[in-house]
């Protein structure tokens, strides 16, 4: 690099000037007004040692830095006899900087103190450099959006306060304007500067040095929260000097590091070198600084969460019990809930209970809520249905429909009733003795609970019939009956039998062919507990002794009573009476009349009318 610097030919193309200078053999003295100090310590950069970032501190926040830096051989060239002339061989400098923020502006000052300047006719000279005043205005904040890019503008005014006749200051006011952009990507801060500095022109031999444009790029890597490494690259282009002449295009790179020592102190340091043979690009540059930089306590959205910890620093947190510590308003999505049965039909009278962010939300069979993204539980309930708990996930940006399907705690019993010839019958059906349900056209339906049930059907003129059935959740169980013609039927005042009760001749023993008839009578009595008293009457024809016939008819009535008791009929509901020939139905005395008069009748003596008024359900 030193060779490159030494190869700068300041007087190239101007042979007359260089020859005259050689003939005079006068020492080379840097003219006043030429400022080879391209570097200035940034007032408020967060991570880089030269590149400015676009950030500004909260209003009223101030900071100050004390920087030390040394550059070697910033102005060196070769004379006409190829001798090396060190116009400025080294500069040791201390910078005092300070800045204060007001709204989106940052006002700053930079006071350079030249501790030691060496070079042609300058050995250990000290003094003051050009004081600078600047203002930086934040245009956009890099933390304002999800893809943040910060933009700022800077304007600096340099005052001709240099006290040394060396290449360390200008003879007039200087004005500098600069555009700044930056972007934070995770732990990496990227920044770029593009600007122009307007200063009075100065001549060094045939060289005219003056206003220049510049560009800087910086990268800061936060290894931990408040410490890291940085890289700065800077390039300059002096207006009026051809691109082919490297003297007017100095470039430099700096590698540095930074770290916070306490809540108010930050140290920085780095080393740089020139990357081209331009004027002001040194062989080496050493930088160290310590800054009074109190941690910024900023809460731009005033949600109580410091910007440093706030994931959305310009959008206030919506305090609603959901992720309230991240600083971001949490978007909600519409969630619709419905209760359905196993057939995907609405369950009227059902209810919902949703475990939401703020607690339990209750509703009917349908409800809608605004909910944040996440996983939750909803419970559906309804009478005669099993409670159902369902987990569901709300996805940001997508409406959600949650159906809670309940399993019924009942099933359907379908009863099909026919006669012996396959014809359909009408009547009633009872399940477990509950209220009777009508059977029309041979078909009846009932919803019942799960498990085993007893189904009884009745149809006029037919014997009652009973079956057992197993009912499962949401299923239909079919039960088919083929009824036989009734041998007895219940009327208002008696149990009317459609066959005769036969006994052995002149005896009270019941013949077996009448057992079925009496079983039908017993079934009627068992099915109708409201019939609380029945008189069993025995009758004979008028042949033979009347007394003997009364005795025989009483014995036969008692035999029928005892038979019914064996079938489960309570004995206290039965009384037996023998009338013999006293109540003839036909007194004609013919064989047909005698057959008609020999009979057993079941007369209802007592009935609880309220028990027989159970309504029939359609």
C-alpha positions in Angstrom: 0.0 0.0 0.0 2.9 2.3 0.9 4.3 1.7 -2.6 0.9 2.6 -4.1 0.7 5.7 -2.1 4.3 6.7 -3.1 3.4 6.3 -6.7 0.9 9.1 -6.6 2.3 11.7 -8.9 0.8 14.9 -7.7 2.4 17.0 -10.4 1.8 14.6 -13.3 1.1 16.3 -16.6 2.5 19.6 -15.3 6.2 19.3 -16.2 6.8 23.0 -16.0 5.6 23.3 -12.4 7.5 20.2 -11.3 10.8 21.3 -12.9 10.6 24.7 -11.4 9.9 23.2 -8.0 12.9 20.9 -8.4 15.2 23.7 -9.5 14.3 25.8 -6.5 14.9 22.9 -4.1 12.5 24.4 -1.7 10.9 22.0 0.8 7.3 20.9 0.1 4.9 22.5 2.4 1.2 21.5 2.4 -0.8 24.5 1.5 -3.6 25.8 3.7 -7.0 24.9 2.6 -6.3 21.3 1.7 -8.0 18.9 4.2 -6.7 15.4 3.8 -8.7 14.3 6.9 -11.5 12.4 5.1 -12.5 10.4 8.3 -14.7 11.7 11.0 -15.9 9.8 14.0 -19.7 9.2 13.7 -21.8 11.0 16.3 -24.5 8.4 16.8 -23.9 5.3 14.7 -25.0 2.2 16.5 -22.5 -0.4 15.2 -20.2 1.0 12.5 -17.0 3.1 12.9 -17.5 5.4 9.8 -20.9 4.6 8.1 -23.9 6.5 9.5 -27.1 4.7 10.2 -30.6 6.1 9.9 -31.7 5.8 13.5 -32.4 8.6 15.9 -32.9 8.4 19.6 -36.0 9.5 21.5 -36.6 13.2 22.0 -34.3 14.7 24.7 -31.8 11.8 24.5 -28.2 13.0 24.3 -24.8 11.3 24.0 -21.1 12.2 23.8 -18.0 10.4 22.5 -14.3 10.8 23.0 -12.4 9.3 20.1 -8.7 8.8 19.4 -7.3 7.9 16.1 -4.1 7.9 14.2 -3.4 7.8 10.4 0.0 7.3 8.8 1.1 8.7 5.5 -2.2 10.2 4.3 -0.4 12.6 1.9 2.8 11.2 0.3 4.1 11.6 -3.3 7.2 11.2 -5.4 9.2 14.3 -6.5 10.8 14.9 -9.9 13.9 13.0 -8.8 11.8 10.0 -7.6 12.5 10.9 -4.1 9.6 10.2 -1.6 8.2 13.4 -0.1 6.0 13.0 3.0 3.8 16.0 2.8 1.8 14.6 5.8 3.4 11.5 7.3 1.1 11.1 10.3 -1.8 12.6 12.2 -2.8 11.8 15.7 -6.2 13.3 16.5 -8.8 13.4 19.3 -12.4 14.0 18.5 -15.0 15.3 21.0 -18.5 14.7 19.6 -21.9 15.2 21.1 -25.5 15.0 20.0 -29.0 15.6 21.2 -32.3 14.4 19.7 -35.4 16.5 19.3 -38.4 14.6 17.8 -37.1 13.1 14.5 -34.0 15.3 14.4 -30.5 14.8 15.9 -28.3 17.9 16.4 -24.6 17.3 16.6 -21.2 18.9 17.0 -17.7 17.5 16.3 -14.5 19.2 17.6 -11.3 17.7 16.3 -8.2 18.3 18.4 -4.9 17.6 16.5 -2.6 16.1 19.0 0.4 15.6 16.7 0.9 16.3 12.9 4.1 15.2 11.2 5.3 15.9 7.7 7.2 18.4 5.6 8.3 21.2 8.0 5.7 19.8 10.5 7.2 17.9 13.4 4.8 17.5 16.3 2.6 20.3 15.4 -0.7 20.5 17.4 -3.8 22.5 17.2 -7.5 22.5 16.4 -9.1 21.2 13.2 -12.3 22.3 11.5 -15.2 22.2 13.9 -18.4 20.6 12.3 -22.0 21.2 13.1 -24.6 18.8 11.7 -28.2 17.8 11.8 -29.7 14.4 10.9 -33.4 14.0 10.1 -35.1 10.6 10.2 -37.4 10.2 7.3 -38.6 6.6 7.8 -37.9 4.2 10.7 -36.5 0.8 9.8 -38.7 -0.7 12.6 -41.9 0.7 11.2 -42.9 -2.2 9.0 -42.5 -5.9 8.7 -39.8 -5.3 6.0 -38.1 -2.2 7.6 -35.9 0.1 5.7 -34.7 3.2 7.5 -34.1 6.4 5.6 -32.5 9.6 6.9 -30.8 12.8 5.6 -27.8 14.5 7.1 -26.4 18.0 6.6 -23.1 19.2 8.0 -21.5 22.6 8.2 -17.7 22.7 8.7 -16.1 25.9 10.0 -12.6 27.0 9.0 -11.3 26.8 12.6 -8.0 24.9 11.8 -5.0 26.5 13.5 -2.3 24.6 11.6 -1.0 25.5 8.1 -1.2 21.8 7.1 -3.4 19.6 5.0 -5.8 19.2 7.9 -8.3 22.0 7.3 -10.0 24.3 4.8 -9.9 28.1 4.4 -13.6 28.5 4.1 -17.0 27.1 5.1 -17.8 23.6 4.0 -21.2 22.1 3.4 -21.9 18.4 3.3 -25.2 16.7 2.4 -25.7 12.9 2.8 -28.5 10.4 2.3 -28.6 7.4 4.6 -30.4 4.1 4.3 -30.2 1.1 6.7 -31.9 -2.2 7.3 -31.9 -4.6 10.2 -31.9 -8.3 9.4 -31.9 -10.4 12.5 -28.5 -9.7 14.2 -27.1 -7.8 11.2 -27.4 -4.1 10.6 -26.7 -2.9 7.1 -26.2 0.8 6.2 -25.3 2.8 3.2 -24.3 6.5 2.8 -24.2 8.6 -0.4 -23.2 12.2 -0.1 -21.3 15.2 -1.4 -19.0 17.6 0.4 -18.6 21.2 -1.0 -15.4 22.9 0.1 -13.2 25.7 -1.2 -10.6 24.5 -3.8 -6.9 24.3 -2.9 -3.8 23.8 -5.0 -0.8 21.6 -4.2 1.5 22.2 -7.0 -0.4 21.2 -10.2 -3.1 19.4 -8.1 -6.4 21.1 -7.6 -8.2 19.6 -4.6 -11.8 20.5 -3.8 -15.4 19.3 -3.5 -16.0 15.6 -3.7 -18.7 13.0 -3.7 -18.5 9.9 -1.6 -20.2 6.6 -0.8 -19.9 4.4 2.3 -21.2 0.9 3.1 -21.2 -0.6 6.5 -22.2 -3.9 8.2 -22.6 -4.4 11.9 -23.0 -7.9 13.3 -24.4 -8.1 16.9 -22.8 -11.2 18.3 -24.6 -10.5 21.5 -27.2 -7.9 22.3 -24.8 -5.0 22.9 -21.6 -6.1 21.3 -20.3 -7.2 17.9 -18.1 -6.6 14.9 -18.2 -4.1 12.0 -16.9 -3.5 8.5 -16.8 -0.1 6.8 -15.9 0.6 3.2 -15.6 4.2 1.9 -14.8 5.6 -1.5 -14.4 9.2 -2.7 -14.3 11.0 -6.0 -12.9 14.5 -6.2 -14.8 16.6 -8.8 -12.6 17.8 -11.7 -9.9 15.0 -11.4 -10.1 12.5 -14.2 -11.1 8.9 -13.3 -7.8 7.7 -14.7 -5.9 9.6 -12.0 -6.1 7.6 -8.7 -5.0 10.6 -6.7 -8.6 11.9 -6.7 -10.3 8.7 -5.8 -9.2 7.6 -2.3 -10.8 4.4 -0.9 -10.5 2.8 2.5 -11.7 -0.1 4.6 -12.0 -0.4 8.4 -12.5 -3.5 10.5 -13.9 -2.8 14.0 -15.7 -3.9 17.0 -17.9 -2.5 19.7 -19.3 -3.4 23.1 -21.3 -1.9 25.9 -19.5 -1.8 29.3 -22.5 -0.5 31.3 -25.8 1.2 31.0 -24.1 4.4 29.9 -20.6 3.5 28.5 -19.8 2.0 25.1 -16.3 1.3 23.7 -15.3 1.0 20.1 -12.1 0.3 18.2 -10.8 -0.7 14.8 -8.1 -0.6 12.3 -8.2 0.5 8.6 -6.1 0.9 5.6 -6.2 2.6 2.2 -7.5 0.6 -0.7 -6.3 2.9 -3.4 -3.5 5.5 -4.0 -5.8 8.5 -3.5 -4.9 11.5 -1.4 -6.1 11.0 2.2 -6.1 7.2 2.1 -3.6 6.3 4.8 -1.3 3.3 5.1 -2.9 2.5 8.4 -5.6 4.0 10.6 -6.1 3.2 14.2 -9.4 4.1 15.9 -10.5 3.9 19.6 -13.4 5.7 21.3 -15.4 5.6 24.5 -18.9 7.0 24.5 -21.4 8.2 27.1 -24.4 6.6 25.4 -27.2 5.9 27.9 -29.5 3.1 26.7 -32.4 4.4 24.8 -35.7 4.2 26.8 -38.1 4.5 23.9 -41.7 3.5 23.6 -43.0 5.1 20.5 -46.4 3.4 20.5 -46.8 4.1 24.2 -47.9 0.5 25.0 -45.7 0.2 28.0 -43.1 -2.0 26.2 -39.8 -0.5 25.4 -38.9 -0.4 21.7 -35.9 -2.5 22.4 -38.1 -5.3 23.6 -41.1 -4.4 21.4 -41.6 -6.6 18.3 -43.9 -3.9 16.9 -42.5 -0.6 18.2 -45.0 1.7 16.4 -48.1 -0.5 16.8 -49.4 -0.6 20.3 -50.1 -3.9 21.9 -53.8 -4.9 22.2 -54.0 -6.0 25.8 -56.5 -8.8 25.7 -54.9 -11.6 27.6 -53.3 -13.1 24.5 -49.5 -12.7 23.9 -49.5 -9.3 25.6 -45.7 -9.2 26.2 -44.5 -9.1 22.5 -45.7 -5.6 21.9 -47.7 -6.4 18.8 -51.4 -6.1 18.2 -52.6 -9.6 17.5 -55.0 -10.0 14.6 -58.1 -12.0 15.2 -60.0 -14.4 12.9 -63.7 -15.2 12.7 -64.5 -18.7 14.1 -68.0 -20.1 13.7 -69.2 -23.0 15.9 -72.2 -25.3 15.3 -73.5 -28.3 17.2 -74.7 -31.2 15.0 -75.8 -34.7 15.6 -74.4 -37.9 14.1 -76.4 -37.3 10.9 -74.9 -33.7 10.6 -78.2 -32.2 11.5 -78.6 -29.2 13.9 -79.2 -30.1 17.5 -81.7 -27.6 18.8 -81.5 -26.7 22.4 -77.8 -27.5 22.5 -75.1 -25.3 24.0 -71.4 -24.5 23.3 -68.6 -23.7 25.7 -65.3 -22.3 24.1 -62.1 -22.0 26.1 -61.0 -18.6 24.6 -58.1 -16.3 25.5 -60.0 -14.3 28.0 -61.8 -17.3 29.6 -64.9 -19.4 28.9 -67.3 -18.1 26.2 -70.8 -19.6 26.3 -73.3 -19.8 23.5 -76.2 -21.7 22.0 -76.2 -24.3 19.2 -74.5 -21.7 16.9 -72.1 -18.9 17.7 -69.3 -16.8 16.3 -66.2 -15.5 18.0 -63.2 -13.3 17.0 -60.1 -15.3 18.1 -56.4 -15.1 17.8 -54.3 -17.7 16.1 -53.7 -20.8 18.3 -55.1 -24.1 19.5 -58.2 -24.2 21.7 -61.0 -26.5 22.9 -64.8 -26.3 22.5 -67.4 -28.4 24.3 -70.8 -29.2 22.9 -73.7 -30.3 25.1 -77.3 -31.3 24.7 -79.9 -33.3 26.6 -79.9 -36.9 25.6 -76.5 -36.5 23.9 -73.0 -37.3 25.1 -70.8 -34.2 25.8 -68.2 -33.8 23.1 -64.9 -31.9 23.5 -63.0 -31.0 20.4 -59.7 -29.3 19.9 -59.3 -26.9 17.0 -56.7 -24.6 15.6 -57.2 -21.0 14.4 -54.8 -20.0 11.6 -54.0 -16.3 11.0 -55.7 -15.0 7.9 -58.2 -17.8 7.5 -61.8 -18.1 8.8 -62.5 -21.2 10.6 -65.7 -23.3 10.9 -65.8 -25.8 13.8 -68.6 -28.4 13.8 -69.1 -30.3 17.1 -70.8 -33.6 16.3 -72.6 -35.1 19.3 -73.2 -38.8 19.8 -76.8 -39.4 20.9 -77.5 -41.3 24.1 -80.5 -42.8 22.4 -81.5 -44.8 19.4 -84.6 -45.5 17.4 -86.8 -48.5 17.8 -89.0 -49.2 14.7 -91.9 -51.5 15.3 -93.5 -53.4 12.4 -96.8 -55.1 13.2 -98.6 -57.6 11.0 -101.3 -60.3 11.4 -100.8 -63.9 10.7 -101.6 -63.4 7.0 -99.0 -60.6 6.6 -101.4 -57.7 6.7 -100.4 -54.5 8.5 -102.1 -53.7 11.8 -102.7 -50.5 13.8 -102.5 -50.3 17.5 -100.0 -49.1 20.2 -96.5 -49.8 21.3 -94.9 -49.4 24.7 -91.2 -49.5 25.4 -90.4 -50.4 29.0 -93.9 -49.6 30.0 -93.7 -45.9 29.0 -96.6 -44.0 27.4 -98.0 -45.9 24.4 -97.2 -44.7 20.9 -99.6 -45.1 18.0 -98.9 -47.7 15.4 -100.4 -46.7 12.0 -100.4 -48.9 9.0 -98.3 -51.4 10.8 -95.4 -49.0 11.6 -94.5 -47.3 14.9 -91.3 -45.5 16.0 -89.9 -44.6 19.4 -86.6 -42.9 20.5 -85.2 -44.6 23.6 -82.0 -44.7 25.6 -79.1 -47.0 24.9 -79.1 -50.6 26.0 -81.7 -53.4 26.3 -85.5 -52.6 26.3 -88.8 -54.4 26.4 -91.2 -53.7 23.6 -94.9 -54.5 23.9 -97.5 -54.1 21.1 -101.3 -54.2 21.2 -103.8 -54.3 18.5 -107.6 -54.8 18.9 -108.7 -58.3 18.3 -105.1 -59.7 18.7 -103.1 -60.9 21.6 -100.5 -58.6 23.1 -96.9 -59.5 22.2 -93.6 -58.6 23.8 -90.0 -58.7 22.5 -86.6 -57.5 23.8 -84.4 -55.2 21.7 -80.8 -53.8 22.0 -80.4 -50.2 21.1 -77.1 -48.6 20.1 -76.1 -44.9 19.8 -77.7 -43.3 16.7 -78.8 -46.6 15.3 -82.2 -47.9 14.4 -83.3 -51.2 15.6 -86.2 -52.9 13.8 -88.6 -55.2 15.7 -91.2 -57.1 13.8 -94.3 -58.7 15.3 -96.7 -61.2 13.8 -99.8 -61.0 16.1 -102.2 -63.9 16.6 -105.9 -63.5 17.0 -106.9 -62.7 20.6 -108.6 -65.4 22.7 -109.7 -62.7 25.1 -110.1 -58.9 25.1 -110.7 -56.2 27.7 -114.0 -54.3 27.5 -115.4 -51.6 29.8 -117.0 -54.1 32.2 -115.4 -57.5 31.6 -112.7 -59.5 30.1 -114.5 -61.0 27.2 -113.2 -64.5 26.2 -113.6 -65.6 22.6 -113.5 -69.3 23.4 -115.0 -71.4 26.2 -113.1 -72.7 29.2 -113.4 -76.5 29.1 -113.4 -78.8 32.1 -113.5 -82.5 32.5 -117.1 -83.9 32.6 -118.7 -83.2 36.0 -115.3 -82.1 37.4 -113.5 -78.8 38.2 -110.3 -79.8 36.5 -109.4 -77.5 33.5 -108.7 -79.3 30.3 -105.3 -78.5 28.6 -106.9 -77.0 25.5 -108.1 -74.1 27.6 -104.7 -73.2 29.1 -103.9 -70.8 26.2 -107.2 -69.0 26.7 -106.5 -68.5 30.4 -103.0 -67.4 29.6 -104.5 -64.7 27.4 -106.7 -63.6 30.3 -103.7 -63.5 32.7 -101.8 -61.4 30.1 -104.6 -58.9 30.0 -104.7 -58.6 33.8 -100.9 -58.2 34.0 -100.9 -55.6 31.3 -103.7 -53.6 32.9 -103.0 -53.1 36.6 -105.7 -50.5 36.7 -108.2 -53.4 36.7 -107.9 -54.1 40.5 -110.8 -56.5 41.1 -112.2 -59.2 38.8 -115.0 -61.7 39.7 -114.7 -65.1 38.1 -118.2 -66.4 37.6 -119.0 -70.1 37.0 -122.3 -71.0 35.3 -124.0 -74.3 34.4 -127.1 -75.4 32.5 -130.2 -76.4 34.3 -129.9 -80.1 33.9 -129.4 -82.0 37.2 -129.5 -80.8 40.8 -129.4 -77.1 41.1 -127.5 -77.3 44.4 -125.0 -79.7 42.8 -124.6 -77.4 39.8 -123.9 -74.4 42.1 -121.3 -76.4 44.0 -119.6 -77.5 40.7 -119.6 -74.0 39.2 -118.0 -72.5 42.3 -115.3 -75.2 42.2 -114.6 -74.5 38.6 -114.4 -70.7 39.2 -111.9 -71.3 42.0 -109.9 -73.6 39.7 -109.7 -70.8 37.1 -108.7 -68.3 39.8 -105.9 -70.6 41.1 -104.6 -71.1 37.5 -104.4 -67.4 36.9 -102.5 -67.0 40.2 -99.9 -69.5 38.9 -99.5 -67.2 35.9 -98.6 -64.2 38.1 -101.9 -62.5 38.7 -102.2 -61.3 42.3 -104.7 -63.3 44.2 -106.2 -60.3 45.9 -107.4 -59.0 42.5 -109.5 -62.2 41.9 -112.6 -63.5 43.5 -114.4 -66.8 42.5 -118.2 -67.2 42.5 -120.4 -70.1 41.3 -124.0 -69.3 40.2 -124.9 -72.8 38.8 -128.1 -72.5 36.7 -129.3 -69.3 38.3 -128.2 -67.0 35.5 -129.1 -68.7 32.3 -128.4 -66.9 29.1 -131.0 -69.0 27.2 -133.8 -70.8 29.1 -135.0 -72.8 26.1 -133.6 -76.1 27.3 -132.3 -77.1 24.0 -128.9 -78.6 23.4 -127.7 -75.3 21.9 -129.1 -73.4 24.9 -127.4 -75.8 27.3 -124.0 -75.3 25.5 -124.4 -71.5 25.8 -125.3 -71.6 29.5 -122.3 -73.7 30.5 -119.7 -70.9 30.7 -117.0 -69.0 32.8 -117.2 -65.2 32.8 -114.7 -62.5 34.0 -116.5 -59.5 35.3 -114.7 -56.3 36.2 -115.7 -55.3 39.7 -113.3 -52.5 40.4 -111.2 -50.4 38.0 -108.9 -47.4 38.7 -110.1 -45.0 36.0 -107.2 -42.6 36.3 -104.7 -45.4 35.6 -106.5 -46.2 32.3 -106.3 -42.6 31.0 -102.7 -42.6 30.0 -102.5 -40.6 26.7 -101.3 -42.2 23.5 -98.4 -40.5 21.8 -98.6 -40.0 18.1 
